[in-house]
C-alpha cells in the first residue's frame, strides 16, 4: 500500500468512534518492537466496548461494514480477536 492508502485506513478506523454509538474508545498505533516477532503486521488497533452487546451492535453497523470493506481492499492480511479485558496477575486464568 502507498502511505496515503495506509493513512486512509487509519483515518477511517479512527472515525468509527464518532459514527458507532457503542464504541467507548479507540486506540491504534504502529509496531515499534525491535524483536522482529510481528509476523509482518505493522499496525495495531483496539476498540473498547462496555459489554458484549456493544460489540454485537458494532459488527452490523453500516459505518463498521464500510470500514471493513475498505480495510479488506487495502490490507494483505489481518489478525482479529475479541476478548474481555483482565487486569493484574490475579486475573490470569
Biopython code that builds the backbone (N, CA, C, O; Angstrom):
import numpy as np
from Bio.PDB.StructureBuilder import StructureBuilder

atoms = [
    (1, "UNK", "N", (0.833, -1.184, 0.000)),
    (1, "UNK", "CA", (0.000, 0.000, 0.000)),
    (1, "UNK", "C", (0.877, 1.246, 0.000)),
    (1, "UNK", "O", (1.994, 1.249, 0.517)),
    (2, "UNK", "N", (0.349, 2.276, -0.581)),
    (2, "UNK", "CA", (1.036, 3.562, -0.513)),
    (2, "UNK", "C", (0.796, 4.166, 0.875)),
    (2, "UNK", "O", (-0.098, 3.733, 1.601)),
    (3, "UNK", "N", (1.590, 5.154, 1.230)),
    (3, "UNK", "CA", (1.402, 5.830, 2.522)),
    (3, "UNK", "C", (0.020, 6.454, 2.620)),
    (3, "UNK", "O", (-0.593, 6.442, 3.688)),
    (4, "UNK", "N", (-0.475, 6.998, 1.519)),
    (4, "UNK", "CA", (-1.802, 7.624, 1.557)),
    (4, "UNK", "C", (-2.902, 6.577, 1.730)),
    (4, "UNK", "O", (-3.919, 6.859, 2.363)),
    (5, "UNK", "N", (-2.719, 5.377, 1.180)),
    (5, "UNK", "CA", (-3.695, 4.305, 1.377)),
    (5, "UNK", "C", (-3.685, 3.815, 2.820)),
    (5, "UNK", "O", (-4.737, 3.531, 3.391)),
    (6, "UNK", "N", (-2.499, 3.717, 3.405)),
    (6, "UNK", "CA", (-2.392, 3.343, 4.816)),
    (6, "UNK", "C", (-3.109, 4.382, 5.661)),
    (6, "UNK", "O", (-3.889, 4.039, 6.549)),
    (7, "UNK", "N", (-2.845, 5.648, 5.386)),
    (7, "UNK", "CA", (-3.476, 6.720, 6.157)),
    (7, "UNK", "C", (-4.986, 6.718, 5.979)),
    (7, "UNK", "O", (-5.719, 7.037, 6.916)),
    (8, "UNK", "N", (-5.457, 6.366, 4.798)),
    (8, "UNK", "CA", (-6.899, 6.274, 4.554)),
    (8, "UNK", "C", (-7.539, 5.239, 5.469)),
    (8, "UNK", "O", (-8.606, 5.485, 6.032)),
    (9, "UNK", "N", (-6.899, 4.087, 5.622)),
    (9, "UNK", "CA", (-7.418, 3.035, 6.503)),
    (9, "UNK", "C", (-7.374, 3.500, 7.958)),
    (9, "UNK", "O", (-8.347, 3.327, 8.692)),
    (10, "UNK", "N", (-6.263, 4.083, 8.374)),
    (10, "UNK", "CA", (-6.128, 4.566, 9.754)),
    (10, "UNK", "C", (-7.180, 5.638, 10.048)),
    (10, "UNK", "O", (-7.821, 5.596, 11.098)),
    (11, "UNK", "N", (-7.364, 6.577, 9.154)),
    (11, "UNK", "CA", (-8.354, 7.640, 9.350)),
    (11, "UNK", "C", (-9.771, 7.085, 9.416)),
    (11, "UNK", "O", (-10.577, 7.519, 10.238)),
    (12, "UNK", "N", (-10.067, 6.132, 8.555)),
    (12, "UNK", "CA", (-11.404, 5.518, 8.563)),
    (12, "UNK", "C", (-11.645, 4.765, 9.862)),
    (12, "UNK", "O", (-12.751, 4.780, 10.401)),
    (13, "UNK", "N", (-10.604, 4.109, 10.362)),
    (13, "UNK", "CA", (-10.706, 3.398, 11.640)),
    (13, "UNK", "C", (-10.978, 4.389, 12.764)),
    (13, "UNK", "O", (-11.899, 4.195, 13.556)),
    (14, "UNK", "N", (-10.186, 5.442, 12.834)),
    (14, "UNK", "CA", (-10.342, 6.444, 13.898)),
    (14, "UNK", "C", (-11.723, 7.087, 13.857)),
    (14, "UNK", "O", (-12.271, 7.434, 14.904)),
    (15, "UNK", "N", (-12.286, 7.248, 12.685)),
    (15, "UNK", "CA", (-13.597, 7.896, 12.533)),
    (15, "UNK", "C", (-14.740, 7.034, 13.040)),
    (15, "UNK", "O", (-15.842, 7.541, 13.254)),
    (16, "UNK", "N", (-14.504, 5.745, 13.238)),
    (16, "UNK", "CA", (-15.577, 4.868, 13.725)),
    (16, "UNK", "C", (-16.128, 5.339, 15.059)),
    (16, "UNK", "O", (-17.326, 5.212, 15.313)),
    (17, "UNK", "N", (-15.263, 5.884, 15.920)),
    (17, "UNK", "CA", (-15.728, 6.295, 17.245)),
    (17, "UNK", "C", (-16.819, 7.352, 17.163)),
    (17, "UNK", "O", (-17.704, 7.375, 18.018)),
    (18, "UNK", "N", (-16.789, 8.195, 16.198)),
    (18, "UNK", "CA", (-17.824, 9.205, 16.046)),
    (18, "UNK", "C", (-19.064, 8.718, 15.317)),
    (18, "UNK", "O", (-20.071, 9.424, 15.253)),
    (19, "UNK", "N", (-18.994, 7.518, 14.770)),
    (19, "UNK", "CA", (-20.096, 7.003, 13.958)),
    (19, "UNK", "C", (-20.842, 5.837, 14.611)),
    (19, "UNK", "O", (-22.044, 5.677, 14.403)),
    (20, "UNK", "N", (-20.138, 5.029, 15.395)),
    (20, "UNK", "CA", (-20.747, 3.851, 16.023)),
    (20, "UNK", "C", (-20.946, 4.156, 17.509)),
    (20, "UNK", "O", (-19.978, 4.281, 18.260)),
    (21, "UNK", "N", (-22.187, 4.271, 17.917)),
    (21, "UNK", "CA", (-22.528, 4.723, 19.256)),
    (21, "UNK", "C", (-21.972, 3.839, 20.361)),
    (21, "UNK", "O", (-21.668, 4.341, 21.443)),
    (22, "UNK", "N", (-21.830, 2.553, 20.127)),
    (22, "UNK", "CA", (-21.411, 1.628, 21.184)),
    (22, "UNK", "C", (-19.905, 1.629, 21.438)),
    (22, "UNK", "O", (-19.445, 0.987, 22.383)),
    (23, "UNK", "N", (-19.130, 2.333, 20.617)),
    (23, "UNK", "CA", (-17.680, 2.386, 20.816)),
    (23, "UNK", "C", (-17.363, 3.378, 21.932)),
    (23, "UNK", "O", (-17.708, 4.556, 21.847)),
    (24, "UNK", "N", (-16.697, 2.880, 22.986)),
    (24, "UNK", "CA", (-16.288, 3.744, 24.093)),
    (24, "UNK", "C", (-14.947, 4.408, 23.835)),
    (24, "UNK", "O", (-14.740, 5.571, 24.181)),
    (25, "UNK", "N", (-14.027, 3.650, 23.217)),
    (25, "UNK", "CA", (-12.687, 4.178, 22.990)),
    (25, "UNK", "C", (-12.045, 3.437, 21.829)),
    (25, "UNK", "O", (-12.372, 2.285, 21.545)),
    (26, "UNK", "N", (-11.125, 4.123, 21.165)),
    (26, "UNK", "CA", (-10.349, 3.548, 20.072)),
    (26, "UNK", "C", (-8.890, 3.889, 20.317)),
    (26, "UNK", "O", (-8.546, 5.020, 20.660)),
    (27, "UNK", "N", (-8.036, 2.884, 20.132)),
    (27, "UNK", "CA", (-6.589, 3.091, 20.201)),
    (27, "UNK", "C", (-5.971, 2.471, 18.958)),
    (27, "UNK", "O", (-6.480, 1.484, 18.428)),
    (28, "UNK", "N", (-4.874, 3.052, 18.497)),
    (28, "UNK", "CA", (-4.164, 2.468, 17.367)),
    (28, "UNK", "C", (-2.745, 2.997, 17.336)),
    (28, "UNK", "O", (-2.444, 4.046, 17.904)),
    (29, "UNK", "N", (-1.886, 2.261, 16.670)),
    (29, "UNK", "CA", (-0.502, 2.692, 16.533)),
    (29, "UNK", "C", (0.260, 1.749, 15.627)),
    (29, "UNK", "O", (-0.264, 0.729, 15.181)),
    (30, "UNK", "N", (1.502, 2.108, 15.364)),
    (30, "UNK", "CA", (2.357, 1.285, 14.508)),
    (30, "UNK", "C", (3.318, 0.478, 15.361)),
    (30, "UNK", "O", (3.654, 0.862, 16.481)),
    (31, "UNK", "N", (3.752, -0.644, 14.814)),
    (31, "UNK", "CA", (4.681, -1.524, 15.506)),
    (31, "UNK", "C", (6.025, -0.832, 15.698)),
    (31, "UNK", "O", (6.618, -0.336, 14.740)),
    (32, "UNK", "N", (6.498, -0.802, 16.930)),
    (32, "UNK", "CA", (7.812, -0.230, 17.218)),
    (32, "UNK", "C", (8.754, -1.258, 17.838)),
    (32, "UNK", "O", (9.860, -0.917, 18.259)),
    (33, "UNK", "N", (8.318, -2.510, 17.892)),
    (33, "UNK", "CA", (9.118, -3.556, 18.525)),
    (33, "UNK", "C", (10.386, -3.841, 17.731)),
    (33, "UNK", "O", (10.377, -3.832, 16.500)),
    (34, "UNK", "N", (11.459, -4.090, 18.438)),
    (34, "UNK", "CA", (12.735, -4.452, 17.825)),
    (34, "UNK", "C", (12.938, -5.970, 17.830)),
    (34, "UNK", "O", (13.977, -6.450, 17.377)),
    (35, "UNK", "N", (11.967, -6.727, 18.332)),
    (35, "UNK", "CA", (12.116, -8.171, 18.495)),
    (35, "UNK", "C", (11.848, -8.969, 17.224)),
    (35, "UNK", "O", (12.104, -10.173, 17.186)),
    (36, "UNK", "N", (11.340, -8.319, 16.190)),
    (36, "UNK", "CA", (11.059, -8.980, 14.923)),
    (36, "UNK", "C", (10.115, -10.177, 15.080)),
    (36, "UNK", "O", (10.336, -11.238, 14.496)),
    (37, "UNK", "N", (9.066, -9.986, 15.874)),
    (37, "UNK", "CA", (8.082, -11.047, 16.090)),
    (37, "UNK", "C", (6.671, -10.595, 15.706)),
    (37, "UNK", "O", (5.680, -11.132, 16.200)),
    (38, "UNK", "N", (6.597, -9.607, 14.823)),
    (38, "UNK", "CA", (5.293, -9.053, 14.456)),
    (38, "UNK", "C", (4.628, -9.799, 13.306)),
    (38, "UNK", "O", (3.519, -9.452, 12.901)),
    (39, "UNK", "N", (5.296, -10.820, 12.779)),
    (39, "UNK", "CA", (4.742, -11.632, 11.691)),
    (39, "UNK", "C", (4.316, -10.769, 10.497)),
    (39, "UNK", "O", (3.385, -11.114, 9.770)),
    (40, "UNK", "N", (5.005, -9.653, 10.310)),
    (40, "UNK", "CA", (4.712, -8.794, 9.173)),
    (40, "UNK", "C", (3.639, -7.751, 9.417)),
    (40, "UNK", "O", (3.402, -6.905, 8.555)),
    (41, "UNK", "N", (2.986, -7.788, 10.564)),
    (41, "UNK", "CA", (1.954, -6.805, 10.867)),
    (41, "UNK", "C", (2.613, -5.488, 11.258)),
    (41, "UNK", "O", (3.603, -5.476, 11.990)),
    (42, "UNK", "N", (2.068, -4.395, 10.773)),
    (42, "UNK", "CA", (2.674, -3.080, 11.001)),
    (42, "UNK", "C", (1.849, -2.173, 11.898)),
    (42, "UNK", "O", (2.389, -1.239, 12.491)),
    (43, "UNK", "N", (0.545, -2.430, 12.011)),
    (43, "UNK", "CA", (-0.353, -1.565, 12.771)),
    (43, "UNK", "C", (-1.197, -2.405, 13.734)),
    (43, "UNK", "O", (-1.540, -3.551, 13.444)),
    (44, "UNK", "N", (-1.517, -1.818, 14.866)),
    (44, "UNK", "CA", (-2.416, -2.441, 15.831)),
    (44, "UNK", "C", (-3.584, -1.526, 16.121)),
    (44, "UNK", "O", (-3.426, -0.308, 16.200)),
    (45, "UNK", "N", (-4.753, -2.111, 16.278)),
    (45, "UNK", "CA", (-5.981, -1.362, 16.512)),
    (45, "UNK", "C", (-6.774, -2.031, 17.628)),
    (45, "UNK", "O", (-6.891, -3.256, 17.658)),
    (46, "UNK", "N", (-7.318, -1.234, 18.546)),
    (46, "UNK", "CA", (-8.138, -1.756, 19.645)),
    (46, "UNK", "C", (-9.385, -0.895, 19.772)),
    (46, "UNK", "O", (-9.306, 0.333, 19.799)),
    (47, "UNK", "N", (-10.524, -1.547, 19.849)),
    (47, "UNK", "CA", (-11.786, -0.856, 20.126)),
    (47, "UNK", "C", (-12.301, -1.362, 21.465)),
    (47, "UNK", "O", (-12.296, -2.566, 21.719)),
    (48, "UNK", "N", (-12.747, -0.442, 22.325)),
    (48, "UNK", "CA", (-13.296, -0.807, 23.621)),
    (48, "UNK", "C", (-14.808, -0.581, 23.619)),
    (48, "UNK", "O", (-15.306, 0.469, 23.212)),
    (49, "UNK", "N", (-15.511, -1.603, 24.086)),
    (49, "UNK", "CA", (-16.956, -1.555, 24.246)),
    (49, "UNK", "C", (-17.282, -1.779, 25.719)),
    (49, "UNK", "O", (-16.478, -2.360, 26.448)),
    (50, "UNK", "N", (-18.432, -1.334, 26.157)),
    (50, "UNK", "CA", (-18.841, -1.534, 27.550)),
    (50, "UNK", "C", (-19.141, -2.995, 27.833)),
    (50, "UNK", "O", (-18.938, -3.476, 28.948)),
    (51, "UNK", "N", (-19.627, -3.702, 26.815)),
    (51, "UNK", "CA", (-20.056, -5.076, 27.044)),
    (51, "UNK", "C", (-20.212, -5.800, 25.701)),
    (51, "UNK", "O", (-19.964, -5.229, 24.639)),
    (52, "UNK", "N", (-20.619, -7.045, 25.773)),
    (52, "UNK", "CA", (-20.791, -7.859, 24.573)),
    (52, "UNK", "C", (-21.818, -7.243, 23.625)),
    (52, "UNK", "O", (-21.657, -7.304, 22.407)),
    (53, "UNK", "N", (-22.873, -6.650, 24.186)),
    (53, "UNK", "CA", (-23.900, -6.030, 23.348)),
    (53, "UNK", "C", (-23.301, -4.905, 22.500)),
    (53, "UNK", "O", (-23.687, -4.732, 21.344)),
    (54, "UNK", "N", (-22.366, -4.143, 23.062)),
    (54, "UNK", "CA", (-21.713, -3.085, 22.306)),
    (54, "UNK", "C", (-20.992, -3.621, 21.088)),
    (54, "UNK", "O", (-21.085, -3.052, 20.000)),
    (55, "UNK", "N", (-20.270, -4.723, 21.272)),
    (55, "UNK", "CA", (-19.593, -5.379, 20.141)),
    (55, "UNK", "C", (-20.622, -5.899, 19.149)),
    (55, "UNK", "O", (-20.490, -5.705, 17.941)),
    (56, "UNK", "N", (-21.645, -6.562, 19.670)),
    (56, "UNK", "CA", (-22.681, -7.112, 18.792)),
    (56, "UNK", "C", (-23.363, -6.025, 17.963)),
    (56, "UNK", "O", (-23.711, -6.252, 16.804)),
    (57, "UNK", "N", (-23.555, -4.848, 18.556)),
    (57, "UNK", "CA", (-24.188, -3.736, 17.841)),
    (57, "UNK", "C", (-23.254, -3.136, 16.791)),
    (57, "UNK", "O", (-23.714, -2.626, 15.770)),
    (58, "UNK", "N", (-21.956, -3.195, 17.037)),
    (58, "UNK", "CA", (-20.985, -2.584, 16.122)),
    (58, "UNK", "C", (-20.836, -3.387, 14.833)),
    (58, "UNK", "O", (-20.772, -2.812, 13.747)),
    (59, "UNK", "N", (-20.781, -4.696, 14.947)),
    (59, "UNK", "CA", (-20.446, -5.534, 13.791)),
    (59, "UNK", "C", (-21.343, -5.300, 12.573)),
    (59, "UNK", "O", (-20.820, -5.204, 11.463)),
    (60, "UNK", "N", (-22.674, -5.204, 12.727)),
    (60, "UNK", "CA", (-23.517, -4.960, 11.543)),
    (60, "UNK", "C", (-23.739, -3.480, 11.234)),
    (60, "UNK", "O", (-24.446, -3.149, 10.282)),
    (61, "UNK", "N", (-23.150, -2.596, 12.018)),
    (61, "UNK", "CA", (-23.359, -1.154, 11.825)),
    (61, "UNK", "C", (-22.835, -0.744, 10.446)),
    (61, "UNK", "O", (-21.744, -1.163, 10.061)),
    (62, "UNK", "N", (-23.586, 0.061, 9.698)),
    (62, "UNK", "CA", (-23.146, 0.466, 8.354)),
    (62, "UNK", "C", (-21.751, 1.095, 8.321)),
    (62, "UNK", "O", (-20.998, 0.852, 7.378)),
    (63, "UNK", "N", (-21.392, 1.889, 9.320)),
    (63, "UNK", "CA", (-20.054, 2.506, 9.329)),
    (63, "UNK", "C", (-18.966, 1.450, 9.502)),
    (63, "UNK", "O", (-17.901, 1.549, 8.892)),
    (64, "UNK", "N", (-19.228, 0.440, 10.332)),
    (64, "UNK", "CA", (-18.246, -0.632, 10.507)),
    (64, "UNK", "C", (-18.131, -1.468, 9.241)),
    (64, "UNK", "O", (-17.030, -1.852, 8.846)),
    (65, "UNK", "N", (-19.246, -1.748, 8.613)),
    (65, "UNK", "CA", (-19.220, -2.530, 7.373)),
    (65, "UNK", "C", (-18.471, -1.782, 6.272)),
    (65, "UNK", "O", (-17.744, -2.392, 5.487)),
    (66, "UNK", "N", (-18.649, -0.465, 6.214)),
    (66, "UNK", "CA", (-17.933, 0.354, 5.238)),
    (66, "UNK", "C", (-16.424, 0.325, 5.511)),
    (66, "UNK", "O", (-15.624, 0.200, 4.583)),
    (67, "UNK", "N", (-16.038, 0.443, 6.800)),
    (67, "UNK", "CA", (-14.628, 0.367, 7.156)),
    (67, "UNK", "C", (-14.059, -1.005, 6.798)),
    (67, "UNK", "O", (-12.973, -1.094, 6.225)),
    (68, "UNK", "N", (-14.781, -2.068, 7.129)),
    (68, "UNK", "CA", (-14.300, -3.423, 6.856)),
    (68, "UNK", "C", (-14.079, -3.637, 5.363)),
    (68, "UNK", "O", (-13.107, -4.278, 4.963)),
    (69, "UNK", "N", (-14.966, -3.110, 4.550)),
    (69, "UNK", "CA", (-14.813, -3.225, 3.096)),
    (69, "UNK", "C", (-13.539, -2.524, 2.630)),
    (69, "UNK", "O", (-12.780, -3.071, 1.830)),
    (70, "UNK", "N", (-13.309, -1.316, 3.132)),
    (70, "UNK", "CA", (-12.103, -0.568, 2.781)),
    (70, "UNK", "C", (-10.855, -1.320, 3.246)),
    (70, "UNK", "O", (-9.900, -1.472, 2.484)),
    (71, "UNK", "N", (-10.861, -1.782, 4.480)),
    (71, "UNK", "CA", (-9.688, -2.479, 5.027)),
    (71, "UNK", "C", (-9.380, -3.747, 4.236)),
    (71, "UNK", "O", (-8.224, -4.004, 3.900)),
    (72, "UNK", "N", (-10.400, -4.533, 3.941)),
    (72, "UNK", "CA", (-10.175, -5.770, 3.165)),
    (72, "UNK", "C", (-9.597, -5.477, 1.794)),
    (72, "UNK", "O", (-8.812, -6.267, 1.270)),
    (73, "UNK", "N", (-9.979, -4.346, 1.205)),
    (73, "UNK", "CA", (-9.475, -3.987, -0.121)),
    (73, "UNK", "C", (-8.026, -3.494, -0.067)),
    (73, "UNK", "O", (-7.328, -3.515, -1.081)),
    (74, "UNK", "N", (-7.572, -3.051, 1.104)),
    (74, "UNK", "CA", (-6.258, -2.436, 1.209)),
    (74, "UNK", "C", (-5.184, -3.337, 1.829)),
    (74, "UNK", "O", (-4.026, -3.282, 1.417)),
    (75, "UNK", "N", (-5.547, -4.153, 2.798)),
    (75, "UNK", "CA", (-4.529, -4.907, 3.544)),
    (75, "UNK", "C", (-4.380, -6.316, 3.006)),
    (75, "UNK", "O", (-5.334, -6.919, 2.515)),
    (76, "UNK", "N", (-3.154, -6.832, 3.110)),
    (76, "UNK", "CA", (-2.881, -8.193, 2.651)),
    (76, "UNK", "C", (-3.397, -9.232, 3.629)),
    (76, "UNK", "O", (-3.916, -10.271, 3.222)),
    (77, "UNK", "N", (-3.256, -8.954, 4.916)),
    (77, "UNK", "CA", (-3.627, -9.924, 5.941)),
    (77, "UNK", "C", (-3.964, -9.175, 7.219)),
    (77, "UNK", "O", (-3.487, -8.061, 7.434)),
    (78, "UNK", "N", (-4.774, -9.774, 8.057)),
    (78, "UNK", "CA", (-5.081, -9.187, 9.354)),
    (78, "UNK", "C", (-5.322, -10.285, 10.359)),
    (78, "UNK", "O", (-5.689, -11.404, 10.002)),
    (79, "UNK", "N", (-5.116, -9.964, 11.599)),
    (79, "UNK", "CA", (-5.360, -10.864, 12.723)),
    (79, "UNK", "C", (-6.352, -10.148, 13.618)),
    (79, "UNK", "O", (-6.096, -9.032, 14.070)),
    (80, "UNK", "N", (-7.481, -10.784, 13.876)),
    (80, "UNK", "CA", (-8.509, -10.152, 14.694)),
    (80, "UNK", "C", (-8.950, -11.118, 15.770)),
    (80, "UNK", "O", (-9.085, -12.317, 15.526)),
    (81, "UNK", "N", (-9.175, -10.591, 16.968)),
    (81, "UNK", "CA", (-9.796, -11.388, 18.017)),
    (81, "UNK", "C", (-10.486, -10.468, 19.005)),
    (81, "UNK", "O", (-10.114, -9.305, 19.161)),
    (82, "UNK", "N", (-11.494, -11.006, 19.666)),
    (82, "UNK", "CA", (-12.257, -10.280, 20.671)),
    (82, "UNK", "C", (-11.927, -10.882, 22.030)),
    (82, "UNK", "O", (-11.694, -12.086, 22.138)),
    (83, "UNK", "N", (-11.907, -10.053, 23.062)),
    (83, "UNK", "CA", (-11.613, -10.553, 24.400)),
    (83, "UNK", "C", (-12.232, -9.644, 25.440)),
    (83, "UNK", "O", (-12.525, -8.480, 25.166)),
    (84, "UNK", "N", (-12.432, -10.184, 26.645)),
    (84, "UNK", "CA", (-12.827, -9.393, 27.792)),
    (84, "UNK", "C", (-11.547, -9.061, 28.535)),
    (84, "UNK", "O", (-10.814, -9.967, 28.931)),
    (85, "UNK", "N", (-11.262, -7.777, 28.732)),
    (85, "UNK", "CA", (-10.012, -7.347, 29.351)),
    (85, "UNK", "C", (-9.948, -7.776, 30.806)),
    (85, "UNK", "O", (-10.933, -7.700, 31.541)),
    (86, "UNK", "N", (-8.790, -8.218, 31.197)),
    (86, "UNK", "CA", (-8.480, -8.565, 32.578)),
    (86, "UNK", "C", (-7.329, -7.673, 32.993)),
    (86, "UNK", "O", (-6.536, -7.252, 32.151)),
    (87, "UNK", "N", (-7.229, -7.382, 34.268)),
    (87, "UNK", "CA", (-6.141, -6.548, 34.750)),
    (87, "UNK", "C", (-5.475, -7.222, 35.935)),
    (87, "UNK", "O", (-6.145, -7.749, 36.822)),
    (88, "UNK", "N", (-4.151, -7.201, 35.941)),
    (88, "UNK", "CA", (-3.400, -7.728, 37.061)),
    (88, "UNK", "C", (-3.182, -9.221, 37.006)),
    (88, "UNK", "O", (-3.913, -9.940, 36.323)),
    (89, "UNK", "N", (-2.194, -9.680, 37.712)),
    (89, "UNK", "CA", (-1.825, -11.098, 37.708)),
    (89, "UNK", "C", (-2.929, -11.968, 38.289)),
    (89, "UNK", "O", (-3.055, -13.129, 37.899)),
    (90, "UNK", "N", (-3.727, -11.448, 39.206)),
    (90, "UNK", "CA", (-4.782, -12.254, 39.809)),
    (90, "UNK", "C", (-5.899, -12.584, 38.831)),
    (90, "UNK", "O", (-6.701, -13.481, 39.090)),
    (91, "UNK", "N", (-5.962, -11.870, 37.709)),
    (91, "UNK", "CA", (-6.990, -12.120, 36.704)),
    (91, "UNK", "C", (-6.556, -13.143, 35.653)),
    (91, "UNK", "O", (-7.371, -13.543, 34.822)),
    (92, "UNK", "N", (-5.305, -13.570, 35.672)),
    (92, "UNK", "CA", (-4.823, -14.513, 34.669)),
    (92, "UNK", "C", (-5.422, -15.880, 34.941)),
    (92, "UNK", "O", (-5.333, -16.410, 36.049)),
    (93, "UNK", "N", (-6.027, -16.432, 33.916)),
    (93, "UNK", "CA", (-6.672, -17.750, 34.062)),
    (93, "UNK", "C", (-5.768, -18.843, 33.567)),
    (93, "UNK", "O", (-6.138, -20.016, 33.609)),
]
sb = StructureBuilder()
sb.init_structure("model")
sb.init_model(0)
sb.init_chain("A")
sb.init_seg("    ")
for serial, (resi, resn, name, xyz) in enumerate(atoms, 1):
    if name == "N":
        sb.init_residue(resn, " ", resi, " ")
    sb.init_atom(name, np.array(xyz, "f"), 0.0, 1.0, " ", f" {name:<3s}", serial, name[0])
structure = sb.get_structure()
